Amino acid sequence: RRGEMAKSTQLIDNEVFRAYATHAAIVLLKMMLMSLITAYFRITRKAFVNPEDTASFGKGESAKKFLRTDPDVERVRRGHLNDLENIVPFVGIGLLYALSGPELSTALLHFRIFTGARILHTFAYLIPLPQPGRGLSWAVGYSVTFSMAYKVLKTAWLL
């Protein structure tokens, strides 16, 4: 059935769709984890951006010193922003790709490489690992999403 669009009633039985759903859930959970890591760094570094968040550290002027930026918090936030810029397109394009009828082995390769690249990117950001590790992991994930988009356009081109 290669090259055939999947019917919505068949999605749960479609191995490619199940692989997509699995990998989309993994990278979305990883992205959600970045929110918790950001909160952890804010609390442990006592670096907040909202005055109400400093209330447990005192009132008035004594609490104002906790309204600040911290390099560790900002690094985690940049990693999280990068996730948003890359995982959201993967989720949308990956869905269209899964519905475009790719071979299971090719789809698994795309999904696994993207997932691995994003996990490596997170470690490269948080540790931090020396460049070009983070840049390469970003480029690999981005290329996978672009490859899937190309396949979708090639399959469904109706212009």
Secondary structure as the mmCIF struct_conf table of DSSP 4:
data_model
#
loop_
_struct_conf.conf_type_id
_struct_conf.id
_struct_conf.beg_label_comp_id
_struct_conf.beg_label_asym_id
_struct_conf.beg_label_seq_id
_struct_conf.end_label_comp_id
_struct_conf.end_label_asym_id
_struct_conf.end_label_seq_id
TURN_TY1_P TURN_TY1_P1 ARG A 2 GLY A 3
HELX_LH_PP_P HELX_LH_PP_P1 GLU A 4 LYS A 7
HELX_RH_3T_P HELX_RH_3T_P1 SER A 8 ASP A 13
HELX_RH_AL_P HELX_RH_AL_P1 GLU A 15 ARG A 45
TURN_TY1_P TURN_TY1_P2 LYS A 46 LYS A 46
STRN STRN1 PHE A 48 PHE A 48
BEND BEND1 VAL A 49 ASN A 50
HELX_RH_3T_P HELX_RH_3T_P2 PRO A 51 PHE A 57
BEND BEND2 LYS A 59 LYS A 59
TURN_TY1_P TURN_TY1_P3 GLY A 60 GLY A 60
HELX_RH_AL_P HELX_RH_AL_P2 GLU A 61 LYS A 64
TURN_TY1_P TURN_TY1_P4 LYS A 65 PHE A 66
STRN STRN2 LEU A 67 LEU A 67
BEND BEND3 ARG A 68 ARG A 68
HELX_RH_AL_P HELX_RH_AL_P3 PRO A 71 LEU A 99
TURN_TY1_P TURN_TY1_P5 SER A 100 SER A 100
HELX_RH_AL_P HELX_RH_AL_P4 LEU A 104 LEU A 126
TURN_TY1_P TURN_TY1_P6 ILE A 127 PRO A 128
HELX_LH_PP_P HELX_LH_PP_P2 LEU A 129 PRO A 130
TURN_TY1_P TURN_TY1_P7 GLN A 131 PRO A 132
HELX_RH_AL_P HELX_RH_AL_P5 GLY A 133 ALA A 156
#
